[in-house]
Structure formats: structure tokens, C-alpha cells
Amino acid sequence: MSIKSSERNFARRIDLTSLQLFVAVCELGSIGKAAEREFIAASAVSKRLSDLEAALSTPLLYRHSRGVDLTPAGESLLHHARSVLFSLEKMQGELSEYADGVRGHVRVHASISAIVQFLPEDLGAFIRQHAEIKIDLEEHLSTEVIRAVQEGAADLGLCNTANGAGDLQTRPYRNDKLVLIVPRGHELCAQGAINFEAALDYDQVGLHSNSSIYLAMRQAAAAVGRAIKLRIHVTGLDAMCRMIDNGLGVGVMPQRAFELMRGVGELESVELTDDWAARQIQLVARDFSSLPMTARLLVDHLTQVPPQLMSQGQPVNAAPATLTNAHSPA
């Protein structure tokens, strides 16, 4: 299909850098913040946006003292710009597989629940089968994982989506079970299994205030008209265990994660009977069918876990992956 002269001229008037900056300004709501994120002067961003509006012969942004808002034309351009940039990322990813050396590169963001409980074994097995593929893994809160995939900062996410995944596609990855961690011999141990309400009488060691686990705890407490007696927030599951072992309270964490940290303190787990204690960790992507081949291979691997391992896997030696620890739990 031939390209009309008018269409060719239009394409020449639009440059990709300006589109990228436009999307950044829209996502952050501020020219200054976008300039800071993209490491470019705010005046240069403003000039590119003005040139873009001139090329399209229509205003794209309402500028005010608090930042910017999109015009109707800007809303339309944002939709198309994201599509264009996403297609370019896909093209780059697929072409990179033909380069020498690393044949593929997958960016993964995951919650600490996924990283501690399952990903070392699963990524280890994948790397042993596909040594030419590089995996960059970052740990974040579930909400931040979803945002990173939406914005294209990650190809894949693994997280709890109980509070929604927006417009992302999801696939089931693993099930996990939340339990209450208490010092050995604690009076709650004698009950065998409890509702979380019974734990509200005790001081709590909580994860990050925006973690999916702590949000579920807050919602459960609010549902019975109670408040959580929060003693301290921690940023990791090992830190939670150490705090509980030293008498600072009780805490909630995934059962398998606790089992993997058995050597941290004299602790026991108590089963929680609440519905929210049984969770599913999801794989999230903007479009699974449009992922580069390397990312699709990883998705296939992660979603073909034997059923008997869906709630608990057998440890194997972890293989190399690049992990950036953002200290962001659950």
C-alpha cells in the first residue's frame, strides 16, 4: 500500500523525541517534572511541545500554575503516541534478538511476595534453558508494578491485583496464603486457626503502608470497626520476623516466605481463615500477544508451572538475574 504525499509530509513533521516528551508531560502532569525525569531542560521541553502544537495546528495542553491538562486533541494524541512508542519498543525488542551476544532482554517488575516465594526457582529454571536471555528484575509494591507495566518501564509484572490491574491483561501465576507470625508459644498458637480480628488485640509489625498485605489488613480491621495497633512499619519480611522475635508485636506475611526464613527467630505461624488471606499472584502485561519473543518465552515458562506447585514450589538453585531491590514489599 503506497503512502500518500500528505501522509508522508505529516510523518516528517512529527519527531519521536517530541512524542516521548509529550507522553512524559501527560503522565506527570507537569513540564518541570517531565524535564527532570527525562534529563532535559524544562525550556527545551516547552519548546518541543510548542513546535508539536504548531505542526499539528491545534493546542494539545492547557497550561496553568499547577501544571498542565490535556485538550481534547491532546487526549487523542496521547492515545496514538502511546501506541506508536509501544510499537517501536516491540520492534526494538524483536530486532535485538538478532544481535550478537545477548539475544533477548526482558524487564520484569515484581512484588516481594513473588520474589521471595517463587521467582528464584522459576527464573533459575528459565535461565538454565535460555542462557542467552537477560532478565532485569526489580522489586516494587504491587501498585508500582502495575504502573510500571502501564507506562512501559517493564515488559512484565508479577503482583497481587486485588485492587485492580487497570487496562492491563492478566494471567494467573501462583497462589499464596497469608498467615499470622507470632513468637513461639504465643497464646494465639493454641487456637490453630484464627480470623484476623483476633489478632487486632495485639501490637502489629506491618509492611509498607501501601503494600497489598497491609492494605488488606486495614480493610479487614475497618470492616469490624477496629483499628490496627501498629507498632512499626518495616520494608522487608526478614525485618518483620526479627521485630516479632524481639517482642514488638505480631505480623502477617505469606506462608511460604515464612517457611523459607525459618532460621530468623523463634517464631510460629498461625493460619488465617479470612477470605483475603488466600491470594493469587498475577502476571500482568499491556498485551501478551504483542510482547517480544523473549518475553513470550518467559510468560510461557511462568504459566506452565505444575498444578501441585501452584501453592508451594520445591527450592532449586537460583540462576543469575539482575535484581534491583527497591525495598518495596508485597
C-alpha positions, 0 to 999 in steps of 0.5 A: 500500500503506497503512502500518500504525499500528505501522509508522508509530509505529516510523518516528517513533521512529527519527531519521536523525541517530541512524542516521548516528551509529550507522553512524559508531560501527560503522565506527570502532569507537569513540564518541570517534572517531565524535564527532570525525569527525562534529563532535559531542560524544562525550556527545551521541553516547552519548546518541543511541545510548542513546535508539536502544537504548531505542526499539528495546528491545534493546542494539545495542553492547557497550561496553568500554575499547577501544571498542565491538562490535556485538550481534547486533541491532546487526549487523542494524541496521547492515545496514538503516541502511546501506541506508536512508542509501544510499537517501536519498543516491540520492534526494538525488542524483536530486532535485538534478538538478532544481535550478537551476544545477548539475544533477548532482554526482558524487564520484569517488575515484581512484588516481594511476595513473588520474589521471595516465594517463587521467582528464584526457582522459576527464573533459575529454571528459565535461565538454565534453558535460555542462557542467552536471555537477560532478565532485569528484575526489580522489586516494587509494591504491587501498585508500582508494578502495575504502573510500571507495566502501564507506562512501559518501564517493564515488559512484565509484572508479577503482583497481587491485583486485588485492587485492580490491574487497570487496562492491563491483561492478566494471567494467573501465576501462583497462589499464596496464603497469608498467615499470622507470625507470632513468637513461639508459644504465643497464646494465639498458637493454641487456637490453630486457626484464627480470623484476623480480628483476633489478632487486632488485640495485639501490637502489629509489625506491618509492611509498607503502608501501601503494600497489598498485605497491609492494605488488606489488613486495614480493610479487614480491621475497618470492616469490624470497626477496629483499628490496627495497633501498629507498632512499626512499619518495616520494608522487608519480611526478614525485618518483620520476623526479627521485630516479632522475635524481639517482642514488638508485636505480631505480623502477617506475611505469606506462608511460604516466605515464612517457611523459607526464613525459618532460621530468623527467630523463634517464631510460629505461624498461625493460619488465617481463615479470612477470605483475603488471606488466600491470594493469587499472584498475577502476571500482568502485561499491556498485551501478551500477544504483542510482547517480544519473543523473549518475553513470550518465552518467559510468560510461557515458562511462568504459566506452565508451572505444575498444578501441585506447585501452584501453592508451594514450589520445591527450592532449586538453585537460583540462576543469575538475574539482575535484581534491583531491590527497591525495598518495596514489599508485597 
